[in-house]
C-alpha cells in the first residue's frame, strides 16, 4: 500500500511518471484528481470539515507529514475545507512520492 512507503529523494534528473503509471497509481487513492495547470500534472483533493479549527488542525498535520517526508504540497486552508495539491517541483510533474504522500494524507483523516 502506498501509505506504507517512504518518499525517496527526487533529483532534478528524475523522470516524471508516465500517464499510464499515474492512472495505475490513482486507482489506489480515493477522491484524488489529476489536474493539469500550466503544463504540469498535479494531484489534488479537497477535504471538508465542520469548521475552520478542524481544517486548520488538519493543515498542520499535513505540514508535519510534509516535513517528515521532506516533500511539500500546496495547502489551501479555508473555512471548512482544505485543498491539498501534490506535485514534484524539481521535475515539473508527478513522481511516486506524490502518490505516497496523498495516501498518507488520507490516513491522517481516518
PATORDREN-53577 format. One record per atom (N, C-alpha, C): residue in one letter; atom name; x negated, y, z negated. Coordinates in Angstrom, 2 decimals, always signed. Layout:
N
<type: A, atom: CA, xx: X, yy: Y, zz: Z>
...
//
This chain:
110
<type: X, atom: N, xx: -0.83, yy: -1.18, zz: +0.00>
<type: X, atom: CA, xx: +0.00, yy: +0.00, zz: +0.00>
<type: X, atom: C, xx: -0.88, yy: +1.25, zz: +0.00>
<type: X, atom: N, xx: -0.42, yy: +2.25, zz: +0.69>
<type: X, atom: CA, xx: -1.20, yy: +3.48, zz: +0.84>
<type: X, atom: C, xx: -1.51, yy: +4.15, zz: -0.49>
<type: X, atom: N, xx: -0.55, yy: +4.14, zz: -1.42>
<type: X, atom: CA, xx: -0.76, yy: +4.85, zz: -2.68>
<type: X, atom: C, xx: -1.81, yy: +4.19, zz: -3.58>
<type: X, atom: N, xx: -2.28, yy: +3.01, zz: -3.21>
<type: X, atom: CA, xx: -3.31, yy: +2.32, zz: -3.98>
<type: X, atom: C, xx: -4.72, yy: +2.59, zz: -3.44>
<type: X, atom: N, xx: -4.80, yy: +3.26, zz: -2.30>
<type: X, atom: CA, xx: -6.09, yy: +3.56, zz: -1.67>
<type: X, atom: C, xx: -6.65, yy: +4.89, zz: -2.17>
<type: X, atom: N, xx: -7.94, yy: +5.08, zz: -2.00>
<type: X, atom: CA, xx: -8.61, yy: +6.35, zz: -2.31>
<type: X, atom: C, xx: -9.00, yy: +7.02, zz: -1.01>
<type: X, atom: N, xx: -9.00, yy: +8.33, zz: -1.02>
<type: X, atom: CA, xx: -9.45, yy: +9.08, zz: +0.15>
<type: X, atom: C, xx: -10.94, yy: +8.86, zz: +0.37>
<type: X, atom: N, xx: -11.33, yy: +8.83, zz: +1.62>
<type: X, atom: CA, xx: -12.74, yy: +8.75, zz: +1.97>
<type: X, atom: C, xx: -13.19, yy: +10.12, zz: +2.47>
<type: X, atom: N, xx: -14.47, yy: +10.35, zz: +2.42>
<type: X, atom: CA, xx: -14.99, yy: +11.62, zz: +2.93>
<type: X, atom: C, xx: -14.65, yy: +11.75, zz: +4.41>
<type: X, atom: N, xx: -14.09, yy: +12.88, zz: +4.77>
<type: X, atom: CA, xx: -13.69, yy: +13.12, zz: +6.16>
<type: X, atom: C, xx: -14.63, yy: +14.18, zz: +6.74>
<type: X, atom: N, xx: -15.54, yy: +13.74, zz: +7.57>
<type: X, atom: CA, xx: -16.52, yy: +14.65, zz: +8.15>
<type: X, atom: C, xx: -15.96, yy: +15.31, zz: +9.41>
<type: X, atom: N, xx: -16.54, yy: +16.40, zz: +9.79>
<type: X, atom: CA, xx: -16.08, yy: +17.16, zz: +10.94>
<type: X, atom: C, xx: -16.12, yy: +16.35, zz: +12.23>
<type: X, atom: N, xx: -16.97, yy: +15.31, zz: +12.28>
<type: X, atom: CA, xx: -17.05, yy: +14.48, zz: +13.48>
<type: X, atom: C, xx: -16.10, yy: +13.27, zz: +13.43>
<type: X, atom: N, xx: -15.29, yy: +13.16, zz: +12.37>
<type: X, atom: CA, xx: -14.31, yy: +12.07, zz: +12.28>
<type: X, atom: C, xx: -13.24, yy: +12.27, zz: +13.35>
<type: X, atom: N, xx: -12.69, yy: +11.18, zz: +13.80>
<type: X, atom: CA, xx: -11.64, yy: +11.24, zz: +14.83>
<type: X, atom: C, xx: -10.26, yy: +11.30, zz: +14.18>
<type: X, atom: N, xx: -9.40, yy: +12.20, zz: +14.65>
<type: X, atom: CA, xx: -8.02, yy: +12.20, zz: +14.15>
<type: X, atom: C, xx: -7.35, yy: +10.88, zz: +14.54>
<type: X, atom: N, xx: -6.33, yy: +10.50, zz: +13.79>
<type: X, atom: CA, xx: -5.57, yy: +9.30, zz: +14.11>
<type: X, atom: C, xx: -4.87, yy: +9.45, zz: +15.45>
<type: X, atom: N, xx: -4.77, yy: +8.36, zz: +16.17>
<type: X, atom: CA, xx: -4.03, yy: +8.37, zz: +17.43>
<type: X, atom: C, xx: -2.53, yy: +8.46, zz: +17.13>
<type: X, atom: N, xx: -1.74, yy: +8.79, zz: +18.13>
<type: X, atom: CA, xx: -0.29, yy: +8.83, zz: +17.96>
<type: X, atom: C, xx: +0.23, yy: +7.48, zz: +17.47>
<type: X, atom: N, xx: -0.29, yy: +6.40, zz: +18.00>
<type: X, atom: CA, xx: +0.15, yy: +5.06, zz: +17.60>
<type: X, atom: C, xx: -0.19, yy: +4.79, zz: +16.13>
<type: X, atom: N, xx: -1.40, yy: +5.17, zz: +15.71>
<type: X, atom: CA, xx: -1.80, yy: +4.98, zz: +14.31>
<type: X, atom: C, xx: -0.90, yy: +5.81, zz: +13.39>
<type: X, atom: N, xx: -0.58, yy: +7.03, zz: +13.79>
<type: X, atom: CA, xx: +0.30, yy: +7.89, zz: +12.99>
<type: X, atom: C, xx: +1.68, yy: +7.26, zz: +12.87>
<type: X, atom: N, xx: +2.22, yy: +6.75, zz: +13.98>
<type: X, atom: CA, xx: +3.55, yy: +6.15, zz: +13.97>
<type: X, atom: C, xx: +3.58, yy: +4.90, zz: +13.10>
<type: X, atom: N, xx: +2.51, yy: +4.15, zz: +13.08>
<type: X, atom: CA, xx: +2.43, yy: +2.96, zz: +12.24>
<type: X, atom: C, xx: +2.40, yy: +3.35, zz: +10.76>
<type: X, atom: N, xx: +1.56, yy: +4.31, zz: +10.41>
<type: X, atom: CA, xx: +1.42, yy: +4.71, zz: +9.01>
<type: X, atom: C, xx: +2.67, yy: +5.41, zz: +8.47>
<type: X, atom: N, xx: +3.35, yy: +6.17, zz: +9.29>
<type: X, atom: CA, xx: +4.51, yy: +6.90, zz: +8.78>
<type: X, atom: C, xx: +5.65, yy: +5.95, zz: +8.40>
<type: X, atom: N, xx: +5.64, yy: +4.74, zz: +8.95>
<type: X, atom: CA, xx: +6.67, yy: +3.77, zz: +8.57>
<type: X, atom: C, xx: +6.50, yy: +3.32, zz: +7.11>
<type: X, atom: N, xx: +5.33, yy: +3.57, zz: +6.53>
<type: X, atom: CA, xx: +5.09, yy: +3.23, zz: +5.12>
<type: X, atom: C, xx: +5.53, yy: +4.34, zz: +4.18>
<type: X, atom: N, xx: +5.98, yy: +5.45, zz: +4.73>
<type: X, atom: CA, xx: +6.39, yy: +6.60, zz: +3.92>
<type: X, atom: C, xx: +7.89, yy: +6.84, zz: +4.08>
<type: X, atom: N, xx: +8.50, yy: +7.43, zz: +3.06>
<type: X, atom: CA, xx: +9.92, yy: +7.74, zz: +3.13>
<type: X, atom: C, xx: +10.13, yy: +9.25, zz: +3.12>
<type: X, atom: N, xx: +10.83, yy: +9.73, zz: +4.15>
<type: X, atom: CA, xx: +11.20, yy: +11.14, zz: +4.19>
<type: X, atom: C, xx: +10.15, yy: +12.09, zz: +4.72>
<type: X, atom: N, xx: +9.01, yy: +11.59, zz: +5.14>
<type: X, atom: CA, xx: +7.96, yy: +12.44, zz: +5.69>
<type: X, atom: C, xx: +8.17, yy: +12.61, zz: +7.19>
<type: X, atom: N, xx: +7.77, yy: +13.77, zz: +7.70>
<type: X, atom: CA, xx: +7.91, yy: +14.07, zz: +9.13>
<type: X, atom: C, xx: +6.55, yy: +14.42, zz: +9.73>
<type: X, atom: N, xx: +6.38, yy: +14.06, zz: +10.97>
<type: X, atom: CA, xx: +5.22, yy: +14.51, zz: +11.73>
<type: X, atom: C, xx: +5.63, yy: +15.77, zz: +12.47>
<type: X, atom: N, xx: +4.93, yy: +16.85, zz: +12.21>
<type: X, atom: CA, xx: +5.21, yy: +18.14, zz: +12.84>
<type: X, atom: C, xx: +3.99, yy: +18.62, zz: +13.60>
<type: X, atom: N, xx: +4.23, yy: +19.42, zz: +14.62>
<type: X, atom: CA, xx: +3.14, yy: +19.99, zz: +15.41>
<type: X, atom: C, xx: +3.19, yy: +21.51, zz: +15.26>
<type: X, atom: N, xx: +2.12, yy: +22.07, zz: +14.69>
<type: X, atom: CA, xx: +2.02, yy: +23.52, zz: +14.52>
<type: X, atom: C, xx: +0.69, yy: +23.98, zz: +15.09>
<type: X, atom: N, xx: +0.77, yy: +24.92, zz: +15.99>
<type: X, atom: CA, xx: -0.45, yy: +25.49, zz: +16.58>
<type: X, atom: C, xx: -1.37, yy: +24.40, zz: +17.13>
<type: X, atom: N, xx: -0.78, yy: +23.37, zz: +17.74>
<type: X, atom: CA, xx: -1.56, yy: +22.30, zz: +18.34>
<type: X, atom: C, xx: -2.12, yy: +21.29, zz: +17.36>
<type: X, atom: N, xx: -1.72, yy: +21.37, zz: +16.09>
<type: X, atom: CA, xx: -2.23, yy: +20.47, zz: +15.06>
<type: X, atom: C, xx: -1.07, yy: +19.64, zz: +14.50>
<type: X, atom: N, xx: -1.24, yy: +18.32, zz: +14.50>
<type: X, atom: CA, xx: -0.22, yy: +17.46, zz: +13.91>
<type: X, atom: C, xx: -0.37, yy: +17.47, zz: +12.40>
<type: X, atom: N, xx: +0.76, yy: +17.65, zz: +11.73>
<type: X, atom: CA, xx: +0.78, yy: +17.72, zz: +10.27>
<type: X, atom: C, xx: +1.85, yy: +16.79, zz: +9.73>
<type: X, atom: N, xx: +1.70, yy: +16.41, zz: +8.47>
<type: X, atom: CA, xx: +2.61, yy: +15.51, zz: +7.79>
<type: X, atom: C, xx: +3.30, yy: +16.32, zz: +6.70>
<type: X, atom: N, xx: +4.64, yy: +16.36, zz: +6.71>
<type: X, atom: CA, xx: +5.34, yy: +17.26, zz: +5.80>
<type: X, atom: C, xx: +6.58, yy: +16.62, zz: +5.19>
<type: X, atom: N, xx: +6.84, yy: +17.02, zz: +3.94>
<type: X, atom: CA, xx: +8.05, yy: +16.58, zz: +3.24>
<type: X, atom: C, xx: +8.52, yy: +17.69, zz: +2.31>
<type: X, atom: N, xx: +9.85, yy: +17.81, zz: +2.19>
<type: X, atom: CA, xx: +10.46, yy: +18.76, zz: +1.26>
<type: X, atom: C, xx: +11.03, yy: +17.95, zz: +0.09>
<type: X, atom: N, xx: +10.61, yy: +18.30, zz: -1.11>
<type: X, atom: CA, xx: +11.12, yy: +17.68, zz: -2.33>
<type: X, atom: C, xx: +12.09, yy: +18.66, zz: -2.99>
<type: X, atom: N, xx: +13.23, yy: +18.18, zz: -3.46>
<type: X, atom: CA, xx: +14.25, yy: +19.04, zz: -4.09>
<type: X, atom: C, xx: +14.30, yy: +18.80, zz: -5.59>
<type: X, atom: N, xx: +14.53, yy: +19.89, zz: -6.32>
<type: X, atom: CA, xx: +14.57, yy: +19.87, zz: -7.78>
<type: X, atom: C, xx: +15.76, yy: +20.68, zz: -8.28>
<type: X, atom: N, xx: +16.09, yy: +20.50, zz: -9.55>
<type: X, atom: CA, xx: +17.24, yy: +21.18, zz: -10.15>
<type: X, atom: C, xx: +16.96, yy: +22.65, zz: -10.46>
<type: X, atom: N, xx: +15.68, yy: +23.00, zz: -10.60>
<type: X, atom: CA, xx: +15.36, yy: +24.38, zz: -10.95>
<type: X, atom: C, xx: +13.91, yy: +24.71, zz: -10.59>
<type: X, atom: N, xx: +13.53, yy: +25.94, zz: -10.83>
<type: X, atom: CA, xx: +12.19, yy: +26.39, zz: -10.48>
<type: X, atom: C, xx: +11.12, yy: +25.71, zz: -11.32>
<type: X, atom: N, xx: +11.37, yy: +25.53, zz: -12.63>
<type: X, atom: CA, xx: +10.37, yy: +24.95, zz: -13.52>
<type: X, atom: C, xx: +10.02, yy: +23.52, zz: -13.11>
<type: X, atom: N, xx: +11.00, yy: +22.72, zz: -12.73>
<type: X, atom: CA, xx: +10.72, yy: +21.35, zz: -12.29>
<type: X, atom: C, xx: +9.90, yy: +21.36, zz: -11.00>
<type: X, atom: N, xx: +10.24, yy: +22.26, zz: -10.10>
<type: X, atom: CA, xx: +9.48, yy: +22.39, zz: -8.85>
<type: X, atom: C, xx: +8.04, yy: +22.82, zz: -9.15>
<type: X, atom: N, xx: +7.90, yy: +23.75, zz: -10.07>
<type: X, atom: CA, xx: +6.58, yy: +24.24, zz: -10.45>
<type: X, atom: C, xx: +5.73, yy: +23.12, zz: -11.07>
<type: X, atom: N, xx: +6.33, yy: +22.34, zz: -11.97>
<type: X, atom: CA, xx: +5.61, yy: +21.23, zz: -12.59>
<type: X, atom: C, xx: +5.15, yy: +20.22, zz: -11.54>
<type: X, atom: N, xx: +6.02, yy: +19.92, zz: -10.59>
<type: X, atom: CA, xx: +5.65, yy: +19.00, zz: -9.52>
<type: X, atom: C, xx: +4.49, yy: +19.58, zz: -8.69>
<type: X, atom: N, xx: +4.56, yy: +20.86, zz: -8.38>
<type: X, atom: CA, xx: +3.48, yy: +21.52, zz: -7.63>
<type: X, atom: C, xx: +2.15, yy: +21.38, zz: -8.37>
<type: X, atom: N, xx: +2.17, yy: +21.55, zz: -9.68>
<type: X, atom: CA, xx: +0.96, yy: +21.39, zz: -10.47>
<type: X, atom: C, xx: +0.42, yy: +19.97, zz: -10.40>
<type: X, atom: N, xx: +1.32, yy: +18.99, zz: -10.40>
<type: X, atom: CA, xx: +0.90, yy: +17.59, zz: -10.29>
<type: X, atom: C, xx: +0.28, yy: +17.31, zz: -8.92>
<type: X, atom: N, xx: +0.83, yy: +17.92, zz: -7.89>
<type: X, atom: CA, xx: +0.26, yy: +17.78, zz: -6.54>
<type: X, atom: C, xx: -1.14, yy: +18.41, zz: -6.51>
<type: X, atom: N, xx: -1.28, yy: +19.55, zz: -7.15>
<type: X, atom: CA, xx: -2.59, yy: +20.21, zz: -7.20>
<type: X, atom: C, xx: -3.61, yy: +19.33, zz: -7.92>
<type: X, atom: N, xx: -3.20, yy: +18.67, zz: -9.01>
<type: X, atom: CA, xx: -4.10, yy: +17.76, zz: -9.73>
<type: X, atom: C, xx: -4.48, yy: +16.57, zz: -8.85>
<type: X, atom: N, xx: -3.51, yy: +16.02, zz: -8.14>
<type: X, atom: CA, xx: -3.79, yy: +14.93, zz: -7.20>
<type: X, atom: C, xx: -4.80, yy: +15.38, zz: -6.15>
<type: X, atom: N, xx: -4.61, yy: +16.55, zz: -5.61>
<type: X, atom: CA, xx: -5.50, yy: +17.08, zz: -4.58>
<type: X, atom: C, xx: -6.93, yy: +17.19, zz: -5.09>
<type: X, atom: N, xx: -7.08, yy: +17.64, zz: -6.31>
<type: X, atom: CA, xx: -8.42, yy: +17.75, zz: -6.90>
<type: X, atom: C, xx: -9.04, yy: +16.37, zz: -7.12>
<type: X, atom: N, xx: -8.24, yy: +15.41, zz: -7.58>
<type: X, atom: CA, xx: -8.74, yy: +14.05, zz: -7.80>
<type: X, atom: C, xx: -9.20, yy: +13.42, zz: -6.50>
<type: X, atom: N, xx: -8.44, yy: +13.63, zz: -5.44>
<type: X, atom: CA, xx: -8.75, yy: +13.02, zz: -4.14>
<type: X, atom: C, xx: -9.70, yy: +13.89, zz: -3.31>
<type: X, atom: N, xx: -9.95, yy: +15.10, zz: -3.75>
<type: X, atom: CA, xx: -10.74, yy: +16.09, zz: -3.01>
<type: X, atom: C, xx: -10.20, yy: +16.23, zz: -1.59>
<type: X, atom: N, xx: -8.88, yy: +16.37, zz: -1.53>
<type: X, atom: CA, xx: -8.17, yy: +16.56, zz: -0.26>
<type: X, atom: C, xx: -6.98, yy: +17.45, zz: -0.60>
<type: X, atom: N, xx: -6.84, yy: +18.57, zz: +0.07>
<type: X, atom: CA, xx: -5.92, yy: +19.61, zz: -0.38>
<type: X, atom: C, xx: -4.85, yy: +19.95, zz: +0.65>
<type: X, atom: N, xx: -3.58, yy: +19.93, zz: +0.21>
<type: X, atom: CA, xx: -2.46, yy: +20.23, zz: +1.10>
<type: X, atom: C, xx: -2.07, yy: +21.70, zz: +1.05>
<type: X, atom: N, xx: -1.12, yy: +22.02, zz: +1.87>
<type: X, atom: CA, xx: -0.41, yy: +23.28, zz: +1.75>
<type: X, atom: C, xx: +0.79, yy: +22.98, zz: +0.86>
<type: X, atom: N, xx: +1.01, yy: +23.80, zz: -0.16>
<type: X, atom: CA, xx: +2.13, yy: +23.62, zz: -1.08>
<type: X, atom: C, xx: +2.95, yy: +24.90, zz: -1.09>
<type: X, atom: N, xx: +4.21, yy: +24.79, zz: -0.70>
<type: X, atom: CA, xx: +5.11, yy: +25.94, zz: -0.73>
<type: X, atom: C, xx: +6.10, yy: +25.71, zz: -1.86>
<type: X, atom: N, xx: +6.01, yy: +26.53, zz: -2.91>
<type: X, atom: CA, xx: +6.87, yy: +26.43, zz: -4.08>
<type: X, atom: C, xx: +7.99, yy: +27.45, zz: -3.97>
<type: X, atom: N, xx: +9.22, yy: +26.96, zz: -4.05>
<type: X, atom: CA, xx: +10.40, yy: +27.83, zz: -4.00>
<type: X, atom: C, xx: +11.34, yy: +27.39, zz: -5.12>
<type: X, atom: N, xx: +12.41, yy: +28.18, zz: -5.34>
<type: X, atom: CA, xx: +13.38, yy: +27.78, zz: -6.34>
<type: X, atom: C, xx: +14.02, yy: +26.46, zz: -5.90>
<type: X, atom: N, xx: +13.84, yy: +25.43, zz: -6.72>
<type: X, atom: CA, xx: +14.49, yy: +24.15, zz: -6.47>
<type: X, atom: C, xx: +13.89, yy: +23.29, zz: -5.38>
<type: X, atom: N, xx: +12.77, yy: +23.70, zz: -4.81>
<type: X, atom: CA, xx: +12.14, yy: +22.83, zz: -3.82>
<type: X, atom: C, xx: +10.66, yy: +23.13, zz: -3.64>
<type: X, atom: N, xx: +9.97, yy: +22.08, zz: -3.20>
<type: X, atom: CA, xx: +8.54, yy: +22.17, zz: -2.91>
<type: X, atom: C, xx: +8.32, yy: +21.51, zz: -1.56>
<type: X, atom: N, xx: +7.66, yy: +22.22, zz: -0.66>
<type: X, atom: CA, xx: +7.30, yy: +21.66, zz: +0.63>
<type: X, atom: C, xx: +5.80, yy: +21.36, zz: +0.59>
<type: X, atom: N, xx: +5.47, yy: +20.10, zz: +0.85>
<type: X, atom: CA, xx: +4.06, yy: +19.66, zz: +0.84>
<type: X, atom: C, xx: +3.69, yy: +19.30, zz: +2.28>
<type: X, atom: N, xx: +2.58, yy: +19.87, zz: +2.74>
<type: X, atom: CA, xx: +2.11, yy: +19.61, zz: +4.10>
<type: X, atom: C, xx: +0.66, yy: +19.17, zz: +4.05>
<type: X, atom: N, xx: +0.41, yy: +18.00, zz: +4.61>
<type: X, atom: CA, xx: -0.94, yy: +17.45, zz: +4.66>
<type: X, atom: C, xx: -1.46, yy: +17.46, zz: +6.09>
<type: X, atom: N, xx: -2.72, yy: +17.77, zz: +6.27>
<type: X, atom: CA, xx: -3.48, yy: +17.56, zz: +7.50>
<type: X, atom: C, xx: -4.93, yy: +17.79, zz: +7.14>
<type: X, atom: N, xx: -5.79, yy: +17.28, zz: +7.95>
<type: X, atom: CA, xx: -7.23, yy: +17.40, zz: +7.69>
<type: X, atom: C, xx: -7.78, yy: +18.57, zz: +8.49>
<type: X, atom: N, xx: -8.08, yy: +19.63, zz: +7.76>
<type: X, atom: CA, xx: -8.52, yy: +20.88, zz: +8.39>
<type: X, atom: C, xx: -9.78, yy: +20.68, zz: +9.23>
<type: X, atom: N, xx: -10.71, yy: +19.88, zz: +8.73>
<type: X, atom: CA, xx: -12.00, yy: +19.74, zz: +9.42>
<type: X, atom: C, xx: -11.87, yy: +19.09, zz: +10.79>
<type: X, atom: N, xx: -10.86, yy: +18.24, zz: +10.97>
<type: X, atom: CA, xx: -10.69, yy: +17.57, zz: +12.27>
<type: X, atom: C, xx: -9.47, yy: +18.09, zz: +13.02>
<type: X, atom: N, xx: -8.79, yy: +19.07, zz: +12.43>
<type: X, atom: CA, xx: -7.61, yy: +19.69, zz: +13.06>
<type: X, atom: C, xx: -6.58, yy: +18.64, zz: +13.50>
<type: X, atom: N, xx: -6.28, yy: +17.75, zz: +12.57>
<type: X, atom: CA, xx: -5.32, yy: +16.70, zz: +12.84>
<type: X, atom: C, xx: -5.12, yy: +15.82, zz: +11.62>
<type: X, atom: N, xx: -4.55, yy: +14.65, zz: +11.84>
<type: X, atom: CA, xx: -4.26, yy: +13.74, zz: +10.75>
<type: X, atom: C, xx: -5.32, yy: +12.65, zz: +10.64>
<type: X, atom: N, xx: -5.66, yy: +12.37, zz: +9.40>
<type: X, atom: CA, xx: -6.60, yy: +11.32, zz: +9.02>
<type: X, atom: C, xx: -5.84, yy: +10.38, zz: +8.09>
<type: X, atom: N, xx: -6.33, yy: +9.20, zz: +7.89>
<type: X, atom: CA, xx: -5.65, yy: +8.27, zz: +6.97>
<type: X, atom: C, xx: -5.51, yy: +8.88, zz: +5.58>
<type: X, atom: N, xx: -6.45, yy: +9.76, zz: +5.19>
<type: X, atom: CA, xx: -6.37, yy: +10.44, zz: +3.89>
<type: X, atom: C, xx: -5.03, yy: +11.16, zz: +3.71>
<type: X, atom: N, xx: -4.53, yy: +11.74, zz: +4.78>
<type: X, atom: CA, xx: -3.27, yy: +12.49, zz: +4.70>
<type: X, atom: C, xx: -2.11, yy: +11.57, zz: +4.32>
<type: X, atom: N, xx: -2.10, yy: +10.39, zz: +4.88>
<type: X, atom: CA, xx: -1.04, yy: +9.42, zz: +4.59>
<type: X, atom: C, xx: -1.20, yy: +8.84, zz: +3.18>
<type: X, atom: N, xx: -2.44, yy: +8.63, zz: +2.75>
<type: X, atom: CA, xx: -2.71, yy: +8.16, zz: +1.39>
<type: X, atom: C, xx: -2.17, yy: +9.18, zz: +0.39>
<type: X, atom: N, xx: -2.49, yy: +10.45, zz: +0.60>
<type: X, atom: CA, xx: -2.05, yy: +11.49, zz: -0.33>
<type: X, atom: C, xx: -0.53, yy: +11.69, zz: -0.29>
<type: X, atom: N, xx: +0.06, yy: +11.55, zz: +0.87>
<type: X, atom: CA, xx: +1.52, yy: +11.65, zz: +0.98>
<type: X, atom: C, xx: +2.18, yy: +10.55, zz: +0.14>
<type: X, atom: N, xx: +1.66, yy: +9.34, zz: +0.25>
<type: X, atom: CA, xx: +2.19, yy: +8.22, zz: -0.55>
<type: X, atom: C, xx: +2.03, yy: +8.48, zz: -2.04>
<type: X, atom: N, xx: +0.92, yy: +9.08, zz: -2.41>
<type: X, atom: CA, xx: +0.68, yy: +9.38, zz: -3.83>
<type: X, atom: C, xx: +1.62, yy: +10.48, zz: -4.33>
<type: X, atom: N, xx: +1.99, yy: +11.42, zz: -3.46>
<type: X, atom: CA, xx: +2.98, yy: +12.44, zz: -3.84>
<type: X, atom: C, xx: +4.30, yy: +11.75, zz: -4.21>
<type: X, atom: N, xx: +4.70, yy: +10.79, zz: -3.40>
<type: X, atom: CA, xx: +5.95, yy: +10.09, zz: -3.65>
<type: X, atom: C, xx: +5.89, yy: +9.31, zz: -4.97>
<type: X, atom: N, xx: +4.73, yy: +8.82, zz: -5.35>
<type: X, atom: CA, xx: +4.59, yy: +8.11, zz: -6.62>
<type: X, atom: C, xx: +4.73, yy: +9.04, zz: -7.82>
<type: X, atom: N, xx: +4.32, yy: +10.29, zz: -7.66>
<type: X, atom: CA, xx: +4.47, yy: +11.28, zz: -8.73>
<type: X, atom: C, xx: +5.93, yy: +11.49, zz: -9.06>
<type: X, atom: N, xx: +6.76, yy: +11.51, zz: -8.05>
<type: X, atom: CA, xx: +8.17, yy: +11.83, zz: -8.22>
<type: X, atom: C, xx: +8.95, yy: +10.68, zz: -8.83>
<type: X, atom: N, xx: +8.44, yy: +9.46, zz: -8.75>
<type: X, atom: CA, xx: +9.17, yy: +8.29, zz: -9.25>
<type: X, atom: C, xx: +9.14, yy: +8.21, zz: -10.76>
//
